[in-house]
Amino acid sequence: MRFLQITDTHFVPAGETLYDLDPQARLEGLLELAARDHPDAAFILITGDLAHHGEVAAYEALWETLTAAHLPVHLMMGNHDSRAPFASVFPEAERIEGGFVQFEIAADDASLLCLDTLLDIPGEHAGDLCKARLGWLDARLAAIPPGRDWLLALHHPPLPLSLPNMDDIALAPRWADALWEVIAERQPAAIFCGHVHRPIHGTWRGVPFHIQRGVNHQVAYAPERTPTLTFADAPPALSDICFESGNIVIHTRELAPARRRFPA
């Protein structure tokens, strides 16, 4: 299984900017990079916060931009998204009972299970799960043949990251514990998240995780609690993720001016 991860595109309606940045132009650049340098990837996974305010016009701008993608694109929900407007623009997106945007992507050697952690209450940004979503995950795991590897993707990280302002809106601890109860006996090879807008890597209860840098804006590093969440401008990036024979290799690619290579 080889795929590209992009996250936190935070689209606004076409022609608008967010924090004086253009999320559409930034995503277009990443799609061009992907087409040029990663033609052998199987798909692109965008791990949530597709739109900044979750409105139809923003999803329409995203749909138009993704028509240029050279690979299939799978879209996940984040805390800035809203399911009903998303569904009106992307009616073909896979859903489970209850309207949750959850799905499995199967390759020859592994399965990628993608969870919907959106609470979908305006102004609420912490991650959420429920019996229906976890029941789907439990059923999908039961259907994966013994010995077959699997990976997990969800927008909200299930653990604190020593970033208090972001830890306040991670996956709610009770749901993180409930998630672990489902996967403890058959753990994923790795977990892929977004939400934090920063590249962070580590383990959660022994399981490796990778958090992808956001496309439009980055969360400033703040190991102490601050009165407000602050952002920074850094080059948008994608990750090329290769899972083969139980090994995971991740290459992060920045959309940045060409650097000098040497020797000439």
C-alpha positions in Angstrom: 0.0 0.0 0.0 1.4 3.4 -1.1 -0.6 6.6 -0.6 -0.2 10.3 -0.1 -1.5 12.1 3.0 -2.7 15.7 2.9 -4.6 17.3 5.7 -6.3 20.4 7.0 -6.9 22.2 3.7 -9.4 24.6 5.3 -11.0 25.7 2.1 -13.0 28.9 1.9 -15.2 29.9 -1.1 -13.4 30.5 -4.4 -11.6 33.8 -4.5 -11.4 34.2 -0.8 -8.4 33.9 1.5 -7.9 32.6 5.0 -5.3 34.4 7.3 -4.1 36.2 4.1 -3.3 32.8 2.6 -4.9 31.0 -0.4 -5.8 27.4 0.5 -6.9 26.7 -3.0 -3.6 27.7 -4.5 -1.7 25.8 -1.9 -3.6 22.6 -2.6 -3.2 23.1 -6.3 0.6 23.2 -5.8 0.6 20.0 -3.8 -1.5 18.2 -6.4 1.0 19.3 -9.1 3.9 18.0 -6.9 2.0 14.7 -6.4 1.4 14.3 -10.1 5.0 15.1 -11.0 6.9 13.1 -8.3 4.5 10.5 -7.0 2.7 8.9 -10.0 3.0 5.4 -8.4 0.9 6.2 -5.3 -2.5 4.5 -5.3 -4.5 7.3 -3.8 -4.6 10.6 -1.9 -6.1 10.7 1.6 -7.1 14.1 3.0 -7.5 13.6 6.7 -10.1 16.2 7.6 -10.8 19.9 8.0 -11.6 20.1 4.3 -13.3 23.5 4.7 -12.8 26.2 7.4 -16.4 27.0 8.0 -18.0 23.9 6.5 -20.1 25.8 4.0 -21.3 24.6 0.6 -19.3 27.2 -1.4 -16.1 26.1 0.2 -16.8 22.4 -0.6 -17.6 23.4 -4.2 -14.2 25.1 -4.5 -12.6 22.0 -3.1 -14.5 19.8 -5.6 -13.3 22.0 -8.5 -9.7 21.9 -7.3 -9.7 18.1 -6.9 -10.8 17.6 -10.5 -7.1 18.1 -11.3 -5.9 15.3 -9.1 -4.2 12.5 -11.0 -5.1 9.9 -8.3 -8.4 8.9 -6.6 -9.0 11.2 -3.5 -10.6 10.0 -0.3 -12.0 12.7 2.0 -12.4 12.5 5.8 -14.2 14.7 8.3 -12.5 17.1 10.7 -13.8 19.4 13.4 -14.2 22.4 11.0 -16.4 20.3 8.6 -20.1 19.8 8.4 -21.6 16.6 7.1 -24.7 17.9 5.4 -23.0 20.6 3.2 -20.2 18.2 2.5 -22.7 15.5 1.4 -24.5 17.9 -0.9 -21.2 18.5 -2.9 -19.7 15.1 -2.5 -22.7 12.7 -2.6 -20.5 9.8 -3.7 -18.4 9.9 -0.5 -18.7 6.6 1.5 -20.9 6.7 4.6 -22.2 4.4 7.2 -25.5 4.3 9.0 -26.0 7.6 10.8 -24.3 9.6 8.0 -20.8 9.2 9.4 -18.1 9.4 6.7 -16.2 6.1 7.4 -14.7 3.7 4.9 -12.1 1.0 4.3 -9.5 1.3 1.5 -8.1 -2.2 0.7 -4.9 -3.0 -1.1 -3.3 -6.3 -1.8 -1.4 -6.4 1.5 -3.2 -4.2 3.9 -6.4 -2.3 4.8 -6.7 1.3 5.8 -9.7 2.0 8.0 -10.8 5.7 8.2 -12.9 7.0 11.1 -15.1 10.1 11.3 -14.3 12.0 14.6 -16.5 15.0 13.9 -18.8 16.1 16.7 -20.7 18.4 14.2 -21.8 21.0 16.8 -20.9 24.6 15.9 -18.1 25.9 18.0 -17.1 22.4 19.4 -13.7 21.2 18.2 -12.8 18.2 20.3 -12.9 14.8 18.6 -15.9 12.5 19.1 -16.9 8.9 18.5 -20.0 6.9 19.3 -21.2 3.3 19.5 -22.1 3.3 15.9 -18.7 4.4 14.6 -16.8 2.1 16.9 -19.2 -0.7 16.1 -18.4 -0.3 12.4 -14.7 -0.4 13.2 -15.1 -3.5 15.3 -17.1 -5.2 12.5 -14.5 -4.2 9.9 -11.7 -5.6 12.0 -13.6 -8.9 12.4 -13.9 -9.1 8.6 -10.2 -8.6 7.9 -8.6 -12.0 7.6 -6.2 -13.0 10.4 -2.6 -12.1 9.6 -3.6 -9.2 7.2 -2.1 -5.9 8.3 -4.2 -2.8 8.8 -3.8 0.9 9.3 -6.0 3.5 11.0 -6.7 7.1 10.0 -8.7 9.7 12.1 -8.6 13.4 12.1 -8.2 14.0 15.9 -5.1 12.4 17.6 -6.1 10.1 20.4 -3.4 11.3 22.9 -2.1 14.5 24.4 0.9 16.0 22.6 2.4 18.5 25.1 0.6 21.3 23.3 -2.1 22.3 25.9 -4.2 24.4 23.6 -4.5 21.6 21.0 -4.7 18.9 23.7 -7.9 20.5 24.9 -9.5 19.7 21.5 -8.0 16.3 20.8 -10.1 13.1 20.7 -12.1 13.2 23.9 -10.3 10.9 26.4 -13.3 8.7 27.0 -13.5 8.0 23.3 -9.8 7.5 23.1 -10.1 4.8 25.7 -13.2 3.3 24.0 -11.2 3.3 20.7 -8.4 1.4 22.4 -10.7 -1.2 23.7 -11.7 -2.0 20.1 -8.2 -2.2 18.7 -6.1 -3.4 21.7 -6.2 -7.1 20.7 -5.5 -6.4 17.0 -3.5 -3.2 16.8 -3.0 -1.3 13.7 0.5 -1.1 12.2 0.3 2.7 12.3 -2.2 5.6 12.9 -2.4 8.7 10.7 -3.9 12.0 11.9 -4.4 15.6 11.1 -5.9 18.4 13.2 -2.8 19.7 14.9 -1.3 21.2 11.7 2.2 20.3 12.8 4.4 17.3 11.8 4.5 15.1 14.9 5.5 11.5 15.3 5.6 9.0 18.1 3.7 6.1 19.6 0.3 5.8 21.3 0.2 2.9 23.7 3.0 1.4 21.6 1.4 2.0 18.2 3.3 4.4 15.9 1.5 7.5 14.8 2.1 10.2 12.2 0.5 13.7 12.2 0.7 15.5 9.0 1.4 19.2 8.6 -1.6 21.3 7.6 -2.0 22.8 4.1 -3.1 26.3 4.7 -1.7 27.4 8.1 0.3 25.8 10.8 -0.3 25.9 14.6 2.6 27.7 16.3 4.6 25.6 18.7 3.4 26.5 22.2 4.4 23.9 25.0 2.7 26.2 27.5 -1.0 27.2 27.5 -1.6 30.6 25.8 -4.6 32.9 25.9 -5.4 32.2 22.2 -4.3 29.7 19.7 -1.7 31.2 17.3 -0.7 30.2 13.8 2.3 30.4 11.6 2.9 30.3 7.8 5.0 27.4 6.7 5.3 25.6 3.3 2.3 23.3 2.7 3.4 19.6 2.6 2.2 16.1 1.8 3.6 12.8 2.9 4.4 9.8 0.7 3.5 6.8 2.8 4.7 3.3 1.8 3.6 0.3 3.8 5.2 -3.0 2.6 6.0 -6.2 4.3 5.2 -4.8 7.7 7.6 -1.8 7.2 6.4 1.8 7.0 8.4 4.5 5.3 7.2 8.1 5.2 8.7 10.9 3.1 7.4 14.4 3.8 7.5 16.7 0.8 7.3 20.5 1.1 5.9 22.8 -1.5 8.7 25.2 -1.3 11.1 27.1 -3.7 13.6 24.8 -5.3 16.8 24.4 -3.2 20.3 24.2 -4.5 21.5 20.7 -5.0 25.2 19.9 -4.9 27.7 19.0 -6.2 26.7 20.9 -9.3 
